[in-house]
Amino acid sequence: MSQWREASPLARLLLVVVLMTGATTFMFVPLLALRLDSAGLTTATVGLVAGLLAFSSQAFSLV
């Protein structure tokens, strides 16, 4: 915990953003896939949407 206190505000912000990006990716994507599947979309479409969401969240976490 002392490392958190010693980190700069920018470093803290970056760590929180990475945490939120990871949490939303791994918690939201399976729920979204189930919802899209129950809405009648094909498995390929559900996979494409889930893949694009996961890719974009990883790409934006680098920025």
MOPAC internal coordinates of N, CA, C and O (Angstrom, degrees):
PM7 1SCF
backbone

  N    0.0000 0     0.00 0     0.00 0    0    0    0
  C    1.4394 1     0.00 0     0.00 0    1    0    0
  C    1.5228 1   111.61 1     0.00 0    2    1    0
  O    1.2310 1   120.47 1   154.76 1    3    2    1
  N    1.3085 1   116.71 1   -25.24 1    3    2    1
  C    1.4604 1   118.60 1   179.93 1    5    3    2
  C    1.5278 1   111.09 1   -67.71 1    6    5    3
  O    1.2310 1   120.23 1   150.75 1    7    6    5
  N    1.3222 1   117.16 1   -29.25 1    7    6    5
  C    1.4625 1   119.37 1   177.56 1    9    7    6
  C    1.5189 1   111.22 1   -67.09 1   10    9    7
  O    1.2310 1   120.34 1   146.00 1   11   10    9
  N    1.3238 1   116.96 1   -34.00 1   11   10    9
  C    1.4564 1   120.55 1   177.08 1   13   11   10
  C    1.5186 1   110.17 1   -63.96 1   14   13   11
  O    1.2310 1   120.33 1   138.06 1   15   14   13
  N    1.3233 1   116.98 1   -41.94 1   15   14   13
  C    1.4730 1   120.52 1  -179.49 1   17   15   14
  C    1.5241 1   111.79 1   -68.50 1   18   17   15
  O    1.2310 1   120.68 1   148.55 1   19   18   17
  N    1.3276 1   116.30 1   -31.45 1   19   18   17
  C    1.4567 1   120.14 1  -178.74 1   21   19   18
  C    1.5312 1   112.99 1   -81.71 1   22   21   19
  O    1.2310 1   120.26 1   164.57 1   23   22   21
  N    1.3182 1   117.11 1   -15.43 1   23   22   21
  C    1.4640 1   120.82 1  -178.11 1   25   23   22
  C    1.5243 1   110.50 1   -71.53 1   26   25   23
  O    1.2310 1   121.42 1   -30.41 1   27   26   25
  N    1.3079 1   114.89 1   149.59 1   27   26   25
  C    1.4652 1   119.95 1   178.03 1   29   27   26
  C    1.5302 1   109.37 1   -72.50 1   30   29   27
  O    1.2310 1   120.21 1   -19.01 1   31   30   29
  N    1.3185 1   117.20 1   160.99 1   31   30   29
  C    1.4684 1   119.63 1   178.69 1   33   31   30
  C    1.5360 1   112.58 1   -59.01 1   34   33   31
  O    1.2310 1   120.22 1   144.71 1   35   34   33
  N    1.3155 1   117.19 1   -35.29 1   35   34   33
  C    1.4659 1   120.03 1   178.43 1   37   35   34
  C    1.5248 1   110.84 1   -66.97 1   38   37   35
  O    1.2310 1   120.04 1   138.84 1   39   38   37
  N    1.3163 1   117.53 1   -41.16 1   39   38   37
  C    1.4615 1   120.87 1   177.98 1   41   39   38
  C    1.5212 1   110.43 1   -64.94 1   42   41   39
  O    1.2310 1   120.08 1   140.89 1   43   42   41
  N    1.3088 1   117.46 1   -39.11 1   43   42   41
  C    1.4672 1   120.91 1   177.22 1   45   43   42
  C    1.5267 1   110.68 1   -62.96 1   46   45   43
  O    1.2310 1   120.63 1   135.90 1   47   46   45
  N    1.3164 1   116.41 1   -44.10 1   47   46   45
  C    1.4589 1   121.10 1   179.13 1   49   47   46
  C    1.5244 1   110.78 1   -61.17 1   50   49   47
  O    1.2310 1   120.34 1   135.61 1   51   50   49
  N    1.3259 1   116.96 1   -44.39 1   51   50   49
  C    1.4608 1   120.41 1   179.47 1   53   51   50
  C    1.5240 1   111.58 1   -62.97 1   54   53   51
  O    1.2310 1   119.94 1   139.11 1   55   54   53
  N    1.3125 1   117.73 1   -40.89 1   55   54   53
  C    1.4589 1   120.67 1   178.24 1   57   55   54
  C    1.5256 1   111.95 1   -64.56 1   58   57   55
  O    1.2310 1   120.23 1   139.62 1   59   58   57
  N    1.3080 1   117.17 1   -40.38 1   59   58   57
  C    1.4577 1   120.75 1   178.72 1   61   59   58
  C    1.5254 1   110.60 1   -67.01 1   62   61   59
  O    1.2310 1   120.30 1   139.76 1   63   62   61
  N    1.3242 1   117.02 1   -40.24 1   63   62   61
  C    1.4642 1   120.56 1   178.84 1   65   63   62
  C    1.5224 1   110.63 1   -63.68 1   66   65   63
  O    1.2310 1   119.90 1   136.52 1   67   66   65
  N    1.3197 1   117.79 1   -43.48 1   67   66   65
  C    1.4645 1   120.98 1   178.58 1   69   67   66
  C    1.5278 1   110.50 1   -63.75 1   70   69   67
  O    1.2310 1   120.27 1   139.12 1   71   70   69
  N    1.3192 1   117.09 1   -40.88 1   71   70   69
  C    1.4604 1   120.85 1   177.97 1   73   71   70
  C    1.5209 1   110.90 1   -62.85 1   74   73   71
  O    1.2310 1   119.75 1   134.00 1   75   74   73
  N    1.3108 1   118.09 1   -46.00 1   75   74   73
  C    1.4556 1   121.49 1  -179.30 1   77   75   74
  C    1.5268 1   111.33 1   -65.99 1   78   77   75
  O    1.2310 1   120.44 1   140.86 1   79   78   77
  N    1.3168 1   116.76 1   -39.14 1   79   78   77
  C    1.4655 1   120.51 1   178.28 1   81   79   78
  C    1.5174 1   110.60 1   -62.47 1   82   81   79
  O    1.2310 1   120.47 1   134.43 1   83   82   81
  N    1.3178 1   116.71 1   -45.57 1   83   82   81
  C    1.4575 1   120.13 1   179.05 1   85   83   82
  C    1.5063 1   112.63 1   -66.00 1   86   85   83
  O    1.2310 1   120.54 1   138.27 1   87   86   85
  N    1.3163 1   116.56 1   -41.73 1   87   86   85
  C    1.4682 1   120.44 1  -178.91 1   89   87   86
  C    1.5208 1   111.16 1   -64.63 1   90   89   87
  O    1.2310 1   120.46 1   135.89 1   91   90   89
  N    1.3198 1   116.73 1   -44.11 1   91   90   89
  C    1.4608 1   118.76 1  -179.10 1   93   91   90
  C    1.5207 1   111.18 1   -69.25 1   94   93   91
  O    1.2310 1   120.38 1   145.65 1   95   94   93
  N    1.3215 1   116.88 1   -34.35 1   95   94   93
  C    1.4611 1   119.11 1   179.57 1   97   95   94
  C    1.5162 1   110.46 1   -65.45 1   98   97   95
  O    1.2310 1   120.10 1   129.25 1   99   98   97
  N    1.3105 1   117.42 1   -50.75 1   99   98   97
  C    1.4486 1   120.28 1  -173.08 1  101   99   98
  C    1.5166 1   113.55 1   -82.48 1  102  101   99
  O    1.2310 1   119.65 1   167.53 1  103  102  101
  N    1.3216 1   118.27 1   -12.47 1  103  102  101
  C    1.4616 1   120.68 1   177.08 1  105  103  102
  C    1.5273 1   111.29 1  -101.93 1  106  105  103
  O    1.2310 1   120.33 1   145.61 1  107  106  105
  N    1.3178 1   116.97 1   -34.39 1  107  106  105
  C    1.4568 1   120.74 1  -172.73 1  109  107  106
  C    1.5255 1   112.41 1   -87.54 1  110  109  107
  O    1.2310 1   119.70 1   143.17 1  111  110  109
  N    1.3175 1   118.17 1   -36.83 1  111  110  109
  C    1.4617 1   121.18 1  -175.06 1  113  111  110
  C    1.5333 1   112.02 1   -61.40 1  114  113  111
  O    1.2310 1   118.43 1   133.29 1  115  114  113
  N    1.3369 1   120.59 1   -46.71 1  115  114  113
  C    1.4690 1   118.08 1   177.97 1  117  115  114
  C    1.5279 1   113.34 1   -62.35 1  118  117  115
  O    1.2310 1   120.20 1   141.60 1  119  118  117
  N    1.3212 1   117.21 1   -38.40 1  119  118  117
  C    1.4594 1   119.94 1   177.85 1  121  119  118
  C    1.5242 1   111.28 1   -66.14 1  122  121  119
  O    1.2310 1   120.64 1   140.34 1  123  122  121
  N    1.3164 1   116.38 1   -39.66 1  123  122  121
  C    1.4584 1   120.68 1   177.72 1  125  123  122
  C    1.5217 1   110.30 1   -64.41 1  126  125  123
  O    1.2310 1   120.35 1   137.77 1  127  126  125
  N    1.3173 1   116.93 1   -42.23 1  127  126  125
  C    1.4683 1   120.50 1   179.43 1  129  127  126
  C    1.5263 1   110.96 1   -62.04 1  130  129  127
  O    1.2310 1   120.17 1   137.13 1  131  130  129
  N    1.3124 1   117.29 1   -42.87 1  131  130  129
  C    1.4670 1   119.89 1   177.38 1  133  131  130
  C    1.5237 1   111.78 1   -63.38 1  134  133  131
  O    1.2310 1   120.59 1   138.94 1  135  134  133
  N    1.3094 1   116.47 1   -41.06 1  135  134  133
  C    1.4712 1   120.75 1  -179.94 1  137  135  134
  C    1.5262 1   110.89 1   -65.83 1  138  137  135
  O    1.2310 1   120.15 1   135.67 1  139  138  137
  N    1.3295 1   117.31 1   -44.33 1  139  138  137
  C    1.4619 1   120.15 1   179.63 1  141  139  138
  C    1.5224 1   111.27 1   -65.93 1  142  141  139
  O    1.2310 1   120.72 1   142.75 1  143  142  141
  N    1.3275 1   116.24 1   -37.25 1  143  142  141
  C    1.4593 1   120.05 1   177.64 1  145  143  142
  C    1.5200 1   110.82 1   -65.01 1  146  145  143
  O    1.2310 1   120.10 1   138.04 1  147  146  145
  N    1.3212 1   117.42 1   -41.96 1  147  146  145
  C    1.4648 1   120.17 1   179.14 1  149  147  146
  C    1.5269 1   111.95 1   -69.97 1  150  149  147
  O    1.2310 1   120.37 1   159.48 1  151  150  149
  N    1.3370 1   116.91 1   -20.52 1  151  150  149
  C    1.4581 1   120.64 1   177.48 1  153  151  150
  C    1.5196 1   111.95 1   -80.85 1  154  153  151
  O    1.2310 1   120.54 1   174.23 1  155  154  153
  N    1.3445 1   116.57 1    -5.77 1  155  154  153
  C    1.4600 1   119.66 1   175.25 1  157  155  154
  C    1.5118 1   115.20 1    99.26 1  158  157  155
  O    1.2310 1   119.28 1  -172.41 1  159  158  157
  N    1.3105 1   118.98 1     7.59 1  159  158  157
  C    1.4546 1   120.26 1   177.62 1  161  159  158
  C    1.5211 1   110.16 1   -73.26 1  162  161  159
  O    1.2310 1   120.75 1   -26.20 1  163  162  161
  N    1.3085 1   116.18 1   153.80 1  163  162  161
  C    1.4596 1   120.28 1  -179.81 1  165  163  162
  C    1.5228 1   109.77 1   -71.17 1  166  165  163
  O    1.2310 1   121.24 1   -18.69 1  167  166  165
  N    1.3175 1   115.23 1   161.31 1  167  166  165
  C    1.4628 1   120.29 1   179.94 1  169  167  166
  C    1.5289 1   110.77 1   -62.69 1  170  169  167
  O    1.2310 1   120.50 1   142.90 1  171  170  169
  N    1.3318 1   116.66 1   -37.10 1  171  170  169
  C    1.4653 1   120.34 1   179.01 1  173  171  170
  C    1.5253 1   111.22 1   -64.15 1  174  173  171
  O    1.2310 1   120.06 1   139.14 1  175  174  173
  N    1.3145 1   117.49 1   -40.86 1  175  174  173
  C    1.4687 1   121.07 1   179.33 1  177  175  174
  C    1.5248 1   110.89 1   -67.11 1  178  177  175
  O    1.2310 1   120.65 1   136.88 1  179  178  177
  N    1.3229 1   116.37 1   -43.12 1  179  178  177
  C    1.4642 1   120.42 1   178.04 1  181  179  178
  C    1.5270 1   109.84 1   -61.16 1  182  181  179
  O    1.2310 1   120.30 1   136.05 1  183  182  181
  N    1.3299 1   117.03 1   -43.95 1  183  182  181
  C    1.4623 1   121.26 1   178.45 1  185  183  182
  C    1.5166 1   112.28 1   -63.50 1  186  185  183
  O    1.2310 1   120.52 1   140.05 1  187  186  185
  N    1.3229 1   116.61 1   -39.95 1  187  186  185
  C    1.4645 1   120.45 1   178.49 1  189  187  186
  C    1.5225 1   111.09 1   -64.07 1  190  189  187
  O    1.2310 1   120.26 1   134.17 1  191  190  189
  N    1.3170 1   117.11 1   -45.83 1  191  190  189
  C    1.4707 1   120.54 1   179.88 1  193  191  190
  C    1.5298 1   110.56 1   -63.98 1  194  193  191
  O    1.2310 1   120.54 1   134.39 1  195  194  193
  N    1.3227 1   116.57 1   -45.61 1  195  194  193
  C    1.4636 1   119.90 1  -179.86 1  197  195  194
  C    1.5231 1   111.14 1   -64.33 1  198  197  195
  O    1.2310 1   120.35 1   139.58 1  199  198  197
  N    1.3202 1   116.94 1   -40.42 1  199  198  197
  C    1.4597 1   120.58 1   178.50 1  201  199  198
  C    1.5185 1   112.46 1   -65.44 1  202  201  199
  O    1.2310 1   120.49 1   137.65 1  203  202  201
  N    1.3168 1   116.67 1   -42.35 1  203  202  201
  C    1.4682 1   119.81 1   178.46 1  205  203  202
  C    1.5251 1   111.40 1   -65.14 1  206  205  203
  O    1.2310 1   120.51 1   140.65 1  207  206  205
  N    1.3200 1   116.64 1   -39.35 1  207  206  205
  C    1.4623 1   119.66 1   178.26 1  209  207  206
  C    1.5246 1   110.99 1   -64.53 1  210  209  207
  O    1.2310 1   120.50 1   135.17 1  211  210  209
  N    1.3278 1   116.65 1   -44.83 1  211  210  209
  C    1.4651 1   120.30 1   179.66 1  213  211  210
  C    1.5299 1   110.74 1   -65.17 1  214  213  211
  O    1.2310 1   120.42 1   137.41 1  215  214  213
  N    1.3287 1   116.81 1   -42.59 1  215  214  213
  C    1.4651 1   120.60 1   179.38 1  217  215  214
  C    1.5201 1   111.29 1   -63.68 1  218  217  215
  O    1.2310 1   120.36 1   134.20 1  219  218  217
  N    1.3253 1   116.92 1   -45.80 1  219  218  217
  C    1.4619 1   119.30 1  -177.30 1  221  219  218
  C    1.5262 1   111.56 1   -67.14 1  222  221  219
  O    1.2310 1   120.04 1   144.23 1  223  222  221
  N    1.3201 1   117.53 1   -35.77 1  223  222  221
  C    1.4594 1   118.49 1   179.51 1  225  223  222
  C    1.5249 1   110.96 1   -68.78 1  226  225  223
  O    1.2310 1   120.16 1   143.56 1  227  226  225
  N    1.3345 1   117.30 1   -36.44 1  227  226  225
  C    1.4621 1   120.24 1   176.98 1  229  227  226
  C    1.5250 1   110.53 1   -69.99 1  230  229  227
  O    1.2310 1   120.49 1   140.03 1  231  230  229
  N    1.3133 1   116.66 1   -39.97 1  231  230  229
  C    1.4664 1   120.37 1  -179.93 1  233  231  230
  C    1.5189 1   111.09 1   -65.31 1  234  233  231
  O    1.2310 1   120.18 1   137.84 1  235  234  233
  N    1.3366 1   117.27 1   -42.16 1  235  234  233
  C    1.4583 1   120.25 1  -179.34 1  237  235  234
  C    1.5321 1   112.44 1   -73.22 1  238  237  235
  O    1.2310 1   120.26 1   156.74 1  239  238  237
  N    1.3296 1   117.11 1   -23.26 1  239  238  237
  C    1.4664 1   118.16 1   177.76 1  241  239  238
  C    1.5218 1   110.18 1   -70.72 1  242  241  239
  O    1.2310 1   120.00 1   156.02 1  243  242  241
  N    1.3218 1   117.60 1   -23.98 1  243  242  241
  C    1.4628 1   120.65 1   176.05 1  245  243  242
  C    1.5118 1   112.03 1   -71.61 1  246  245  243
  O    1.2310 1   120.89 1   148.21 1  247  246  245
  N    1.3157 1   115.91 1   -31.79 1  247  246  245
  C    1.4670 1   120.92 1  -179.22 1  249  247  246
  C    1.5009 1   108.39 1   -69.42 1  250  249  247
  O    1.2310 1   120.10 1   180.00 1  251  250  249

